[in-house]
Amino acid sequence: MTQPPPQPPNQPPQPPNQPPQPPQPGYGYPPVPPPQPPAQPGYGYPGAQQNPYAQPHNPYAQPTQPMHGAQPGYGYPGQPPTVPMQPQPAAGGGRNNTALLIVVAAVVAIALIVGGGIWYAKSSGNDDPEHTASSSSSSGGTGGSHGKGSGGTAGGSGKEKAPSDPAAKVLFEVPLPKADDTVSTMGSWLTDTVYAKSGIAEIVGYDPAKGTKLWTLKLPGPVCATTAHVDEDGRTAVAFQPKMPAKGSSAGCSQVSAVDLASGKRLWTKSVKSGDFPVTFSNVTVAQHTVAVGGGDGGAAFDIASGKTLWQPKPDDTCHDEGYGGGTRLVAVRKCGTYDDPQLHIQTIDPGTGKVNSEYKMPDGVEYASIVSTDPLVIAADVGQSAGDGSGVSDYFSIDGRTGTLLARIPAPGDTYAGRCDGITRVEDCKQVVAGNGRLYLATESHDGKGDFSKTNEIVAFDLKTGKPTGQRAEAGDGWTFSPLRMDGGNLLAYKAPPYDKGGQVVSIDGGSFKAVELLENPATKSVRDSEANLLPEYAELRFGHGRLYMSAVWAKERNMSSYSKEYLVMAFGTGD
């Protein structure tokens, strides 16, 4: 085994030790905590591996043909396409006492299998997008050159404009709370008037520019499921434990509330019982005026204003809603079949009634699925557990939400693409992948840059109608690493993790030309850089809006865990404009 290269001088201190995995706490914590910062310095630091889960590879090479007799997994050249048969109705009846009519197109769609790898060739890709831009997920200086791929849809129309000077300052910081256990602090929301963030058994609203506290909402127990979606009236929803649990355990993620982010008030609190026991939920979302929660015991929905029950699990239901994706549409991941032979149905449903409007049956071998976006409808899955890298994704499925017809299937080999999804416990939790503007935007895995110890990557695009690469490609630049954040009109917003001597950036990538414009660059001060390295997109929540970037932690740590750098629950940055 060769020895690692010597570290360059003035090596920054390592990020803090990370919390251990909680000992199988059950509901209330995801079974496996979100990826933690690597023990070495964060993204962009010399000698650091950018993705702690990634295996060494050559991202420019096409996947090799598998050995004879081995299952190649989806995305290898030469694998026959999957042809979905006529869509199947969901077993087990509907979500309420009204019979649900499943409107399904009896169309056989051929799954387009595209060979894995990174595509640099130009293609026309001039198809008009089926939908306008839609957010998913669920991020200037000298960043390097950007590719000029042809064939994008029209870009522009974004709200985020380049400032006269992208140099940002720290607007405010919130210290990371200390705990006697590893406690979830997931959840952060940004509106025109407030930035809100979960702490330990509370949510606090801050002035977006000054960081002064506007309100504090106390909860009986830790938040255990959240959604990034906020309705047009500034309301969202959270699920939380009914009390503070004993160390290493959980009190059950059984309570759900709608929250008015303007006032910090709980509008209502609900729970669902199965017999004498409360149902536990692993995810929550908001779609139009509906709050929907799901898990292994089934799904329920409530009116966001009144808390009126719209549907809930039925004792005799042979299927159950694992979870939902929200936004402009409500989409359910519904599981039927047996434990050894599960069948997943992706259902577009009416948020007010639960009526199924369209349905697509996932291929055999898919045990879990994640919702990247509901409009356009894009699903991520690890087919046959072939991803092999812990990302939870081997393929993306682009589906017509109106008919349930498969439009395209896009293989995403784990050693090539950096997208990650947690479909096992949180259906609506994908990172480093965004769908919108008729495109699927994927970050590639990091690979060696031009300079010593440097890493870099790219963002590439696929047409959601055909599954084919559009030829659009943006390079992060030597020492920088891209993570897609969300759509902004026809543009893609992305965060760029920096080299060890710079601060992170947010850029806007034009959906047509793929030209990147710098919107913000964080300070390069050593103390700020070291703290920012604890809040990178793979294991933290990033929100960007109105020219400001908010980076926040999703876990509070035990008191006895030391750190080489100061850790924050929130770091907020903004430019002078």
N, C-alpha and C positions, 0 to 999 in steps of 0.2 A: 504493500500500500504506500503510495507516495505521500510525502508530507505536504501540508497546505503551504501556499506561498506565504512569505513573511508579510505581516501587516504593515501598511505604510505608516509613516510617522504621524503623530498627533491623532492617533486613533480615538474617536469619541468613546465615552463610556458606554457600556452595554445597557440596553433597556432593562427594566426591572424583571426580577423573577416573577413568573406568572403563577396564578393560583392553580392548585391541583384540581383535578376533576372532582366534583362533589360525589360522595359515595352513593350512587344510584338513588337520588332523592325522589324519584317519581315525578308526578305532575307538579308543576310549579317551577321546575327547572327543565330545560331541554335535557334529554338523557346524556348528551355530550355537549360540553360548553362550546361556544363558538371558537374558531381558531384563535390561539393566543399569539402574541408577538414572539418571534423566534428568540432563543437565548442570546444569539449574537445581535449586533446592531441591526436596526430596522432597514427598510428598503433603501437601497441606494448607497449604503455604507460599504466601504471596501471590505471584501471578503464575505459579505453577507449573502446568503441564498435568499432570493426575493420571495419565493413561495416555499414555506417550510414543508409543504406536502409534495412539491414537484420533484420528479426524478430527473437526473441529468439526461439531456437529450439534445438532438440537433433539430431545432424547430423548422429548419428549412427543408428537411428531408421528408419525402413521402413515407408513410408507414410501410414497414417491410411486410412481405407476405407472411402469414403465419405458417408455422410448421405443419406438415401434413397431419391431418387428424385433429389439430387443435381448433377450437372455436375461435374465429378471428375477431368476433365482436363487430358491432355496427361501425361503418365508416371505412373499413378496409376496401381497397379497390377489388372489384370482381365479385363482391357479395351480392346475391340476388336481392332485388327490392322487395320490401314487404308490401303486399297488396291487401289493404283492409277489405274485408267482406262487408256485406250490408250491415250498417250500424245496428247494434242490438239495443233494445229498450232496457232500462235499468230494472233489475229485479227488485221485488220487495215493496212495490207501491211507491207512493209519493211522500212528500214531507209533511202534509197535513191531511185532514179528513176528506178533502176534495180530490176526486180522481184526477190524476195529472195526465194530460195528453202529451206524448212525446213526439215532437215534430222532427222527423229525421229524414234527410235526403237519402234515397236509395241509390246512391251513386258509388261506384267502385273507384276509389282514388289510388293511383299508383304512387307509392312512396319513392321519392327521388333520392337515390343514394349517391352521394357525392364523395369522392375519395378524400381522405383526411389530408391535412397539411395546411400550409398557408398559401393562399393564392395571390400571385402578384400580376398575373396576366389581366389585361383589360378586357371587359366584356360590355355589351351594350347596356343591359339592365335598365332599359328606358321604360319599363312597364309602369303605368300609373299605379300608385299605391292604392290598395283597397280601402285603407282607412287613413285619416289624417294622423298627425303625430300624436303619440300617446306615451305617457310615462310608464316605466316599470319600476322594478326594484323599489330594487329594491332595496361626479366626483371629479407668462411670457418669458421672461428671462431668455436664456439661450437653451431652449428645449430641443433644438435640432430641427432637421428638415421634415417636411410632411409630404407624403405621396400625393400625386395628382391623378387619382383614379377617375376614369370616365364612367358615365352611366349612372350617376346618382339621381335620386329624385330631387325636386327643387328644395333647396335649403332656405335659410333665413326665417323670418317671422318670429324670431325668438325675442323674449323680453329682456334677456341679459345682454347688456351692451358693454363693449370694451371701454374701460375708463381711460382718462388721459394719462394716468400713471398707474400701472397694475401693482406697484409696490404696496403691500398691505401692512397693517400694524395689528397688534393684539388688541382686540376690543375689550374682552374680559375673559377671565378664567374662573372656573368653579373647581375647588379642590375635590379630589376623589374621596368619598366618605370611607372611613375605616369601619370594618365590620368584624364580628366574631366568627363569621363564616363567609363563604363565597356566596354573594347575594346578587341576584339579577337586578340590573338597572337599565334594562332595555327600554327603548322608547324615546323618540325625539320628534318634535313637530315644529314646523315653521309656517307662520302666516304673515300677513302684512303688518300685524301689530304685536306679535308675541313669538318668542322662541321658548318652547316648553320642553322640559327634560325630566325623565324619571330619575328619582334617587332611591334610597332605601325606604320602601313603603310610603312613598310620596311622589307627587309630580309638582314641579315648580315652574312657574311662568316668569320669563325674564324679558326686559326691554331688549329688543333685538340689537340695538346699537350700543347701549350703555351697560347692559348686564344687570341693572337694578332689578330686584325682585318685584314683580307685579302681583303675584298671588302664590299661595302654597296650598295644595290639595293633599291632605293626609289620607292615607289608606290603612286598613287594618293589617295588611300583609304586603309582601313584595309583589310588584308587577311581574306577571309570568307570560303574558302574550300581548303583543301590540301590533298595530298596523301603521304604515306611513300615510295612509289615506286620510284626508280631512274633507268633509263635505263643504258645500258652497256657503254654509252658514258658520264655518269655523268649528265644527264639531268632529270629534273622533271617538274611539272606543278603546278600552283596555280590559284585560282579564287579570285578576289578581287573587292571591290567597286570602282566605277569610281571617287569618291571624298570622302573627310571626311564628314560623316553624321552629322546632328544636333544631339544634345544630346537626347538619348532615341529613336532614329529613325535609319533608314538605307537608304543608297543611292542605294540599290539593288546590288546583287551579280552577276553582268552581264559581267564582264571582265575576260578573261582567258589568261594566258601567259605561254609559255615554258621558263624555266630558266636553263641556263648553270651554274651548281654549281661550276665548276672550275674557271670561270671568273666572275661570278656574273652578267652576262648580260641577259637581256630579249631578247629572240630570235625572238619573235613576240607577238602581242596582238590581240585578236579577241573578237568579240561579235556577237550575233545572234539576229535578230529582228523578231518579230511576228507583222506584220503590221508596225506601226510606233513606236512600243515599244520594248525595249530590253528584251530578254528572261533572266530570272534569273535562276541561277544554285545553287543547294545545295550541290553538291559533284563533285569531279574531280579525275581522276586516270590516270595512265600511264601503257600501256601494249605494250611491244615490242617498236615499233616506233610510237605509236598512243597516243594522248591525248584525253580522252573522258570525257565529262561533262554531267550531267543529273539533272533532277528536275521535278517539277510538270508540266512544260511546254514542257517536252520532252528532248531528248538527242541529242548531237552533238559530232563530232569527227574531229580532225585535225592531220595532219602529224607533228610530234614533231620537225622535222628539218626545214621545210619550212612554216608551218602554213596552208598548203593547206587544204581546207574543204573536208572532206571525206563523211560526211553526217550531216544532221541537221533536226530539226523537220519539219514535213509536215503539212500544214494547215488542210488537210482532213483526217489525221491519227486518227483513233478511239482508238488507244493505244498510250502509251508514255513510254519512258525509264526513270524510276525513278532515276536510277543511275547505276554505273558500278563498277566492281572489276577488278583490273589490275594485273600486274606481267608478268609471262610467258604466261598467257592466258587473254583474255578479256571476261568478263561475264556480262550480262545485267540483271537487275531486271526490267521487262517490265510489266506495269499495263494495264489491259483491263477491260471491264465491266463498271458498273455504280458506283457512289459514295457509294450507299447502298449495292452493290453486286460486289465488286472488284474481279478480277481474276489476280493472279500473275504468270508470266512465267519466269523461270530462263533459259536464253539463252546463250549458248557458241557461240560467234560470231567471225568472221574473223576480226582482228584489222585493216586490210587495206581496206576492202570493206564493212564491215557491214553485210556480208552474214551470215545467221544463220546456224550453223553447227549442233547443237543439242538443244533440249528444254525439260524442265520438268515443268509441271504445278503443282503449289503448291496446297495443299488441300484447300477446302472451309473453310472459317473462318480465313484465313491469310490475313490481310490487309497490312502488311509491312514485309519486309524480309531484312536480312543483310547478306553480303558475308564475311564469316570468312576467306575463302581461295579460290582461283580459281584453284589451282593445288596442291593437290587434291581439288576437288570442294566440299565445305561444306557451307551450308546455315543455318542461325539461324533465327528462327521465334517464335513469340508468338501466338500460335494457339488458336483462340477463346478467346484471351486476358485472358488466363488461368494462366499466370506466377504469377500474383498477387503481385509482389514485385518491379515493376518498372524496372526490368532488361531488358525487351524487348525480353526475351528468355524463351520459355517453351520446345522447341525441337530443335535438330540439325538434318539436312538432309544431308546425304552423297550421292552424285550423281555421276554417271559415266559421265564425261564431254564429252566423245566421242559419247555416244549414248543417253544421256538424261535419262537413266534408274536410278531409285532410288535404291541405294544399301542398305541403312539402315537408320532407323529413331531412333534417340537416345534421349529419354526423359531426360530433365534436370530440375527437380523441383527447383524452385527458393529458397526454404529454404535449399537446399542441396548444390547447386553449385553457384559459385561466378561470372561466366561469365556474361558480360553485353554488349549489342549491341544497337546502336541508328539507327534502320532501318527507323524511321520516317523521318528524315532529311538527315542523312549521311549513305548511304548504306554500305560503307566500313569502319565502325567504331565499332570494337569489342575489348573488353579488357578482360584479364584474361582467354583467351582461344586461343589455337594454334592448327593448323592442319598440319600434315606432317608425313613422315616416315610410312604411312599407319595407322596413329593413330590420334585420337582426344584427346588432353590433356586439362583437365579441373581442375581448382582449386576448392576446396570445400569451402563452407562458413566457416568463422572462428567459433571456439567453444572454450570452456574453456580448458585451459591447465592444467598442473599439479601443477604449482605454484600459489600462491595468485595473483589475478588480471591478470593472464597471459591468452593470447589467442594463438591459433595455428590453422593450417589447413594442408591440404594435396594436392598433385596433383595426379590424377588418369588418366588412359588411357583407351580408347575404340578402338576397331578394326573398321576401316572405311568400311570394306567390310560386316561385319556381324552385327555391332552395339553392339556387346557384349563386356563387360569389359575384359581387357587382364589379370587382376590380378596384374598389375604393380601399385605400389603406393609408393610415396615418402613423407615422413613426414618432415614438415618444422622444427620441434623441438619446445620445450616449449618456448613460448614467441615470436616465429617467425611466419611470415605469407607469404606464397608463392603467387607469381603472375607470370604465364608463360609469357615470352617475345616474343621469336621467335625460329625457328629452326636454328641449326648450323650443317649442314650435317645431320647425323643420331641422333644428340643429341638435347635436349631441353634446352634452356637457360631460367633461371627464376630469378626474383628478390625476395629477402627475406626482407620484412619489419621487423625491429628489435625490440627487447625489448627496454624499455625506457632508458637503460644505455649503448646501443651499437649502432654502425652504421650499415646501411643496407649492404646486401651482394648480389653478383651475383654468381650463381652456374650453372654448366653444368651437366645435368642429362643424363646419357648414355641411349640411346634408347633401348638397349637390357637388360642390368642388372638393369637399373634404379638407379644405384649408382650415387650419387651427388658429384661433385668435386668443391671446392671453387675456383672461379676465382678472386674475389675482395671483400674486406671488407672496407667500408667507415670509416673514423675516428669516434671515440666515444666522441670527444670533444662536450661539451654541446651545444655550439653555432652552430656547424655543425649539430648536431642531430636535434635541434629545427628547423633549416631551411630545412633540408631534409624532415621533417615531413610535410612540405607544398607541396612537390613534389612527392607524392606517386602515384603508377600506376593507381589508380582508377580515378584520376582527373588531371593527368599530362601526359607528353610524355616522355618515356624513350627510349634511344638508347644506345646499347652496341656494341662495336667492337674494335678490336685491343687492348684488355685489358683495355679499357676505358669506363666509364659510364657517360652518359649525361642525366641529369634530367631537364626538362624545363616546364615552366608554359604556359597555353593556354589562360590566360586572364590577362589583365592589369586592375588595379582597379582605382576607383575614388580617388582623392587626399585626401579626408577627411576620408578615411578608415584607422583606426589605426591597428597596429600589435604588438604582444608581442615578435615576433622574426623577425630577418631581413629576408626579402623576396627577392628572386632572380628570374630573368627570366631564367637563366641557372646556374646550378651547375655541374661542370665537375670533375670527379675523375679518378685517374689512379695509377697503381702500379709502382714499380721501374723497372720492366722488360721491 
